[in-house]
Amino acid sequence: MTQVRGKFTLITGTMFVKKSLWLLDQIKQAKKNGTYYLCISTTKHEIKSRASEFVVPAAQISPDDPIELQDLLKTCYQEHGEYPEIVFIDEVQFIHPSGIRVLDWMLSEGINIVAAGLTYDFRHQIFPIIQDIFKYQILSAHLEHAMKCQICNDKEATHNQRLLYGQPNTTGPLIALDGDVYTYEARCGDCYQS
């Protein structure tokens, strides 16, 4: 990996632990401070949270083409004469594993990255890009915020259960947003069904 000059701040956990709300709070702070920043999402043209009415427009990048992010940053440089001080990334887990090279490049250019995303997919496999990000000296990782299982409401939720027509499902596309065809529940290991 290249020499790291930028800082990487990451929040991960199960679904519904308010990762996007935390990210929105970081964006509000950057805006208040007059920081030059860029918001990116791998799933939509905005960053929002179920727990807040605050919505931030975002550039949507293709998770399968991380070079798109690098090109976007180079355009920012051409237009402003500098890179954004901070790049906020929502749903970072969906970036293709080859995207680690783009993240390395960003850090080597002194760009700070503040990202939020899931640690594990619905099969309880760690997302490859998250595993690579954990290799960085992360400034602040808030792993697995305490959330109770949505089934037993007793133990900490550590798994993302995908449901298809209300039944546990461990097949299908890796990227399937909540509420489309699939729904999700945050469950403890005992209540998770593989």
C-alpha positions as YAML, in Angstrom:
chain: A
units: angstrom
residues:
- id: 1
  name: MET
  ca: [0.00, 0.00, 0.00]
- id: 2
  name: THR
  ca: [1.08, 3.56, -0.59]
- id: 3
  name: GLN
  ca: [2.14, 5.87, 2.22]
- id: 4
  name: VAL
  ca: [-1.02, 7.08, 3.97]
- id: 5
  name: ARG
  ca: [-1.38, 10.84, 4.44]
- id: 6
  name: GLY
  ca: [-5.14, 11.13, 4.58]
- id: 7
  name: LYS
  ca: [-7.11, 9.67, 7.47]
- id: 8
  name: PHE
  ca: [-9.69, 6.92, 7.21]
- id: 9
  name: THR
  ca: [-12.68, 7.01, 9.56]
- id: 10
  name: LEU
  ca: [-15.09, 4.11, 9.35]
- id: 11
  name: ILE
  ca: [-18.30, 3.11, 11.03]
- id: 12
  name: THR
  ca: [-19.60, -0.39, 10.45]
- id: 13
  name: GLY
  ca: [-22.17, -2.68, 11.97]
- id: 14
  name: THR
  ca: [-25.39, -4.50, 11.25]
- id: 15
  name: MET
  ca: [-28.35, -2.98, 9.50]
- id: 16
  name: PHE
  ca: [-30.44, -0.44, 11.40]
- id: 17
  name: VAL
  ca: [-27.69, 0.75, 13.81]
- id: 18
  name: LYS
  ca: [-27.86, 4.31, 12.41]
- id: 19
  name: LYS
  ca: [-24.58, 4.29, 10.48]
- id: 20
  name: SER
  ca: [-25.97, 6.73, 7.91]
- id: 21
  name: LEU
  ca: [-27.22, 9.02, 10.68]
- id: 22
  name: TRP
  ca: [-23.67, 9.11, 12.08]
- id: 23
  name: LEU
  ca: [-22.37, 9.90, 8.58]
- id: 24
  name: LEU
  ca: [-24.92, 12.70, 8.18]
- id: 25
  name: ASP
  ca: [-23.76, 14.19, 11.49]
- id: 26
  name: GLN
  ca: [-20.18, 14.19, 10.16]
- id: 27
  name: ILE
  ca: [-21.34, 15.92, 6.95]
- id: 28
  name: LYS
  ca: [-23.23, 18.57, 8.96]
- id: 29
  name: GLN
  ca: [-20.07, 19.27, 10.96]
- id: 30
  name: ALA
  ca: [-17.95, 19.61, 7.80]
- id: 31
  name: LYS
  ca: [-20.52, 21.98, 6.29]
- id: 32
  name: LYS
  ca: [-20.61, 24.05, 9.49]
- id: 33
  name: ASN
  ca: [-16.79, 24.28, 9.44]
- id: 34
  name: GLY
  ca: [-16.72, 25.38, 5.79]
- id: 35
  name: THR
  ca: [-14.80, 22.25, 4.75]
- id: 36
  name: TYR
  ca: [-14.56, 21.39, 1.05]
- id: 37
  name: TYR
  ca: [-16.12, 17.92, 0.86]
- id: 38
  name: LEU
  ca: [-17.72, 15.47, -1.55]
- id: 39
  name: CYS
  ca: [-20.52, 12.99, -0.79]
- id: 40
  name: ILE
  ca: [-20.58, 9.61, -2.55]
- id: 41
  name: SER
  ca: [-23.07, 6.76, -2.43]
- id: 42
  name: THR
  ca: [-22.87, 3.37, -4.09]
- id: 43
  name: THR
  ca: [-26.65, 2.88, -4.10]
- id: 44
  name: LYS
  ca: [-28.47, 6.19, -4.65]
- id: 45
  name: HIS
  ca: [-28.10, 9.92, -5.39]
- id: 46
  name: GLU
  ca: [-28.46, 10.93, -1.77]
- id: 47
  name: ILE
  ca: [-27.39, 10.07, 1.75]
- id: 48
  name: LYS
  ca: [-30.24, 9.72, 4.20]
- id: 49
  name: SER
  ca: [-31.19, 7.86, 7.34]
- id: 50
  name: ARG
  ca: [-34.42, 6.33, 8.59]
- id: 51
  name: ALA
  ca: [-33.77, 8.22, 11.83]
- id: 52
  name: SER
  ca: [-33.52, 11.73, 10.34]
- id: 53
  name: GLU
  ca: [-35.27, 13.96, 7.83]
- id: 54
  name: PHE
  ca: [-31.90, 15.49, 6.85]
- id: 55
  name: VAL
  ca: [-30.94, 14.38, 3.33]
- id: 56
  name: VAL
  ca: [-27.69, 15.19, 1.50]
- id: 57
  name: PRO
  ca: [-27.32, 15.00, -2.29]
- id: 58
  name: ALA
  ca: [-24.58, 12.58, -3.32]
- id: 59
  name: ALA
  ca: [-22.78, 11.56, -6.46]
- id: 60
  name: GLN
  ca: [-23.72, 7.95, -7.16]
- id: 61
  name: ILE
  ca: [-20.86, 5.80, -8.36]
- id: 62
  name: SER
  ca: [-21.03, 2.33, -9.81]
- id: 63
  name: PRO
  ca: [-19.82, -0.15, -7.18]
- id: 64
  name: ASP
  ca: [-18.29, -2.23, -9.97]
- id: 65
  name: ASP
  ca: [-16.24, 0.66, -11.40]
- id: 66
  name: PRO
  ca: [-14.23, 2.31, -8.59]
- id: 67
  name: ILE
  ca: [-12.19, 4.25, -11.16]
- id: 68
  name: GLU
  ca: [-15.35, 6.34, -11.59]
- id: 69
  name: LEU
  ca: [-14.67, 7.75, -8.09]
- id: 70
  name: GLN
  ca: [-11.08, 8.62, -8.99]
- id: 71
  name: ASP
  ca: [-12.25, 10.33, -12.20]
- id: 72
  name: LEU
  ca: [-14.83, 12.32, -10.22]
- id: 73
  name: LEU
  ca: [-12.14, 13.51, -7.81]
- id: 74
  name: LYS
  ca: [-9.84, 14.50, -10.68]
- id: 75
  name: THR
  ca: [-12.73, 16.57, -12.11]
- id: 76
  name: CYS
  ca: [-13.11, 18.25, -8.70]
- id: 77
  name: TYR
  ca: [-9.39, 19.07, -8.81]
- id: 78
  name: GLN
  ca: [-9.66, 20.53, -12.31]
- id: 79
  name: GLU
  ca: [-12.65, 22.68, -11.32]
- id: 80
  name: HIS
  ca: [-11.43, 23.83, -7.87]
- id: 81
  name: GLY
  ca: [-7.63, 23.54, -8.05]
- id: 82
  name: GLU
  ca: [-7.64, 21.12, -5.13]
- id: 83
  name: TYR
  ca: [-9.14, 17.83, -4.03]
- id: 84
  name: PRO
  ca: [-11.92, 17.81, -1.45]
- id: 85
  name: GLU
  ca: [-10.53, 17.69, 2.09]
- id: 86
  name: ILE
  ca: [-13.02, 14.95, 2.97]
- id: 87
  name: VAL
  ca: [-14.88, 12.36, 0.90]
- id: 88
  name: PHE
  ca: [-17.91, 10.91, 2.65]
- id: 89
  name: ILE
  ca: [-18.90, 7.45, 1.36]
- id: 90
  name: ASP
  ca: [-22.22, 5.79, 2.22]
- id: 91
  name: GLU
  ca: [-22.68, 2.03, 1.69]
- id: 92
  name: VAL
  ca: [-18.91, 1.61, 1.31]
- id: 93
  name: GLN
  ca: [-19.27, -2.18, 1.56]
- id: 94
  name: PHE
  ca: [-20.54, -2.35, -2.03]
- id: 95
  name: ILE
  ca: [-17.36, -0.96, -3.60]
- id: 96
  name: HIS
  ca: [-15.65, -3.64, -5.69]
- id: 97
  name: PRO
  ca: [-12.51, -5.09, -4.01]
- id: 98
  name: SER
  ca: [-10.36, -3.48, -6.73]
- id: 99
  name: GLY
  ca: [-11.50, -0.15, -5.28]
- id: 100
  name: ILE
  ca: [-8.87, -0.48, -2.54]
- id: 101
  name: ARG
  ca: [-6.39, 0.95, -5.08]
- id: 102
  name: VAL
  ca: [-8.58, 4.05, -5.48]
- id: 103
  name: LEU
  ca: [-8.89, 4.42, -1.70]
- id: 104
  name: ASP
  ca: [-5.09, 4.08, -1.42]
- id: 105
  name: TRP
  ca: [-4.68, 6.78, -4.06]
- id: 106
  name: MET
  ca: [-7.11, 9.09, -2.24]
- id: 107
  name: LEU
  ca: [-5.26, 8.72, 1.05]
- id: 108
  name: SER
  ca: [-1.89, 9.26, -0.67]
- id: 109
  name: GLU
  ca: [-3.29, 12.53, -2.08]
- id: 110
  name: GLY
  ca: [-4.12, 13.66, 1.46]
- id: 111
  name: ILE
  ca: [-7.87, 13.16, 1.08]
- id: 112
  name: ASN
  ca: [-9.61, 12.13, 4.29]
- id: 113
  name: ILE
  ca: [-12.21, 9.38, 3.90]
- id: 114
  name: VAL
  ca: [-15.21, 9.10, 6.20]
- id: 115
  name: ALA
  ca: [-17.25, 6.01, 5.36]
- id: 116
  name: ALA
  ca: [-20.21, 4.03, 6.65]
- id: 117
  name: GLY
  ca: [-21.31, 0.53, 5.73]
- id: 118
  name: LEU
  ca: [-22.12, -3.00, 6.73]
- id: 119
  name: THR
  ca: [-19.40, -5.33, 7.98]
- id: 120
  name: TYR
  ca: [-21.08, -8.58, 6.86]
- id: 121
  name: ASP
  ca: [-23.42, -9.50, 4.04]
- id: 122
  name: PHE
  ca: [-26.65, -11.48, 4.45]
- id: 123
  name: ARG
  ca: [-24.66, -14.76, 4.36]
- id: 124
  name: HIS
  ca: [-22.53, -13.46, 7.26]
- id: 125
  name: GLN
  ca: [-19.47, -13.18, 5.03]
- id: 126
  name: ILE
  ca: [-17.31, -10.10, 5.53]
- id: 127
  name: PHE
  ca: [-17.48, -7.75, 2.56]
- id: 128
  name: PRO
  ca: [-14.09, -7.96, 0.79]
- id: 129
  name: ILE
  ca: [-13.56, -4.18, 0.65]
- id: 130
  name: ILE
  ca: [-14.31, -3.91, 4.40]
- id: 131
  name: GLN
  ca: [-11.72, -6.59, 5.11]
- id: 132
  name: ASP
  ca: [-9.19, -4.56, 3.09]
- id: 133
  name: ILE
  ca: [-10.16, -1.31, 4.81]
- id: 134
  name: PHE
  ca: [-9.51, -2.91, 8.20]
- id: 135
  name: LYS
  ca: [-5.84, -3.17, 7.14]
- id: 136
  name: TYR
  ca: [-5.56, 0.63, 7.34]
- id: 137
  name: GLN
  ca: [-4.70, 2.41, 10.52]
- id: 138
  name: ILE
  ca: [-8.29, 3.52, 10.97]
- id: 139
  name: LEU
  ca: [-8.75, 6.75, 12.88]
- id: 140
  name: SER
  ca: [-12.04, 5.74, 14.48]
- id: 141
  name: ALA
  ca: [-13.84, 2.45, 13.97]
- id: 142
  name: HIS
  ca: [-17.16, 2.10, 15.77]
- id: 143
  name: LEU
  ca: [-17.73, -1.58, 15.25]
- id: 144
  name: GLU
  ca: [-21.07, -3.27, 15.80]
- id: 145
  name: HIS
  ca: [-23.06, -0.64, 17.66]
- id: 146
  name: ALA
  ca: [-25.11, -2.37, 20.29]
- id: 147
  name: MET
  ca: [-28.49, -3.23, 18.85]
- id: 148
  name: LYS
  ca: [-30.85, -5.87, 20.11]
- id: 149
  name: CYS
  ca: [-31.87, -8.76, 17.90]
- id: 150
  name: GLN
  ca: [-35.15, -8.00, 16.13]
- id: 151
  name: ILE
  ca: [-36.39, -11.55, 16.86]
- id: 152
  name: CYS
  ca: [-35.53, -12.36, 20.49]
- id: 153
  name: ASN
  ca: [-34.90, -8.74, 21.56]
- id: 154
  name: ASP
  ca: [-32.40, -10.15, 24.06]
- id: 155
  name: LYS
  ca: [-28.94, -10.59, 22.53]
- id: 156
  name: GLU
  ca: [-26.86, -8.17, 20.47]
- id: 157
  name: ALA
  ca: [-27.62, -8.24, 16.74]
- id: 158
  name: THR
  ca: [-24.53, -9.39, 14.83]
- id: 159
  name: HIS
  ca: [-26.07, -10.76, 11.62]
- id: 160
  name: ASN
  ca: [-28.07, -9.29, 8.72]
- id: 161
  name: GLN
  ca: [-30.91, -11.68, 7.88]
- id: 162
  name: ARG
  ca: [-32.26, -11.34, 4.33]
- id: 163
  name: LEU
  ca: [-35.92, -12.23, 3.91]
- id: 164
  name: LEU
  ca: [-37.74, -13.08, 0.70]
- id: 165
  name: TYR
  ca: [-41.51, -12.99, 1.18]
- id: 166
  name: GLY
  ca: [-40.93, -13.11, 4.94]
- id: 167
  name: GLN
  ca: [-38.72, -16.23, 4.82]
- id: 168
  name: PRO
  ca: [-34.94, -16.36, 5.45]
- id: 169
  name: ASN
  ca: [-32.98, -16.26, 2.21]
- id: 170
  name: THR
  ca: [-29.24, -16.67, 1.61]
- id: 171
  name: THR
  ca: [-29.19, -16.64, -2.18]
- id: 172
  name: GLY
  ca: [-29.57, -13.99, -4.85]
- id: 173
  name: PRO
  ca: [-27.66, -10.84, -5.74]
- id: 174
  name: LEU
  ca: [-25.21, -9.37, -3.27]
- id: 175
  name: ILE
  ca: [-26.66, -5.89, -3.73]
- id: 176
  name: ALA
  ca: [-30.40, -5.84, -3.07]
- id: 177
  name: LEU
  ca: [-31.77, -2.84, -1.24]
- id: 178
  name: ASP
  ca: [-34.11, -3.15, 1.70]
- id: 179
  name: GLY
  ca: [-37.72, -2.89, 0.60]
- id: 180
  name: ASP
  ca: [-37.21, -3.84, -3.06]
- id: 181
  name: VAL
  ca: [-37.89, -7.56, -3.36]
- id: 182
  name: TYR
  ca: [-36.06, -8.37, -0.15]
- id: 183
  name: THR
  ca: [-36.38, -7.12, 3.40]
- id: 184
  name: TYR
  ca: [-33.83, -7.43, 6.19]
- id: 185
  name: GLU
  ca: [-33.67, -7.95, 9.93]
- id: 186
  name: ALA
  ca: [-30.79, -7.49, 12.35]
- id: 187
  name: ARG
  ca: [-30.48, -10.74, 14.31]
- id: 188
  name: CYS
  ca: [-28.25, -12.36, 16.88]
- id: 189
  name: GLY
  ca: [-26.28, -15.47, 15.93]
- id: 190
  name: ASP
  ca: [-28.86, -17.77, 17.55]
- id: 191
  name: CYS
  ca: [-31.83, -16.30, 15.63]
- id: 192
  name: TYR
  ca: [-30.01, -16.03, 12.30]
- id: 193
  name: GLN
  ca: [-31.02, -18.75, 9.82]
- id: 194
  name: SER
  ca: [-28.54, -19.79, 7.14]
...
